[in-house]
Amino acid sequence: MVDAQAQLLIVGQAPGRRCGKTLADTVHAFAEYLPEYFPLPYPSPRNRLWMRKNPWFTKLVVPALRRRLEGLLQPL
């Protein structure tokens, strides 16, 4: 069995605003949080508008997340 670890940092709207960053800022800067965390928007149907306003998410972040998880799940 492979010992793999991934921590997904699920980001909501409010915490980011208190830190001076928006949800989009935090998720777009996902590489700054790697390899310890991978920030993602909260999974909700209400995020469809956010995803339409941020097309870079499906072009940049989703493929990077897939590569990260595939790398963790491949046997050593």
N, C-alpha and C positions, 0 to 999 in steps of 0.2 A: 504494500500500500504506500502511496506517495503522501508525504507530509507537506501539504500545500496550505497556504494561508493567504486570504485576501480580506481586507476590511473595506467595505463600501461605506463611504461617508454620505449619508442621505441628507441633502441640504434643503431646508425650507426657506420661505421668503423672509420671515422675521429675524432669525439669528444673523443672517448676513447683513441686514440693514443696520443692526446695532454695531457691527464691526466696521461699517463704512463700505462694505462690498455688497453688491447685489448677488442674487442667485446666479445670474448669467456670468458675472465676473468670477465667482468662485469655481463654477463648473468649467468655464473656458480656460482657467488656469490650472486644470487638473494635473498637468505635468509637475507643477510645483509641489504637489502633495504626495507624489509617488516616491518610493514604492510602498510607503506605509499606508496611505489612504487613497481612495479613488472617489472623488466627490461626484455625486449624481443628483439630479433633481428628484424630489419626492415622487414616487410612482403613483400618479393619479390621472384619471380621465380629464380632470380640470386643467392639466398641463398641456393639453393639445394646442392652445393658443400660444403658450410659451415656446413650444417646439416649432410652431409655424414662424414665430418671430426670430427664432434662433436656429436657422437651418444648418449652421456649422456643427450643431450637436450631433446630428445623424451622420454628417460627413467626416467629422474629426474625432469626436469622443467615443461614439459607439464602436467604430473599428478598433480604436485603441483599447477599449474595455474587452472586446472579444479576444484580441491578441494577448492581453494580460491574463485572462482566464484560461485561454488555451495553453499558454505557457505554464500555468500552475497545474493544469490537469494532465499534462503529458507525463508519462512515466519517466523516471530518471534513467 
